[in-house]
Amino acid sequence: MMTQHVCADTMRSIAVLVAAAIAALFDAVSPDEADATAAVVVSCIIIVSLLPLLQGLYLTASEIWILTRRPPGDARVSLTV
């Protein structure tokens, strides 16, 4: 999880530099617009990259829920990959 945080911070820093360069090169783009657009792009990338993690959490929670709903004495173990 720490790696994703470091990666997100790095992406945001790079996005700020790119947004500043675009705002400096093009008069039609204000620095505020460039920064806001960069923030939205980075946020979308982060959300998309977290989808597999959320899917894994859901599957794990489903397995735990199934295992806790078994009657006492049922020794079967069902793990899916």
Secondary structure, DSSP 8 states (H G I E B T S, - for coil): -HHHHHHHHHHHHHHHHHHHHHHHH-TTS-HHHHHHHHHHHHHHHHHHHHHHHHHHHHHHHHHHHHHHTS-TT--------
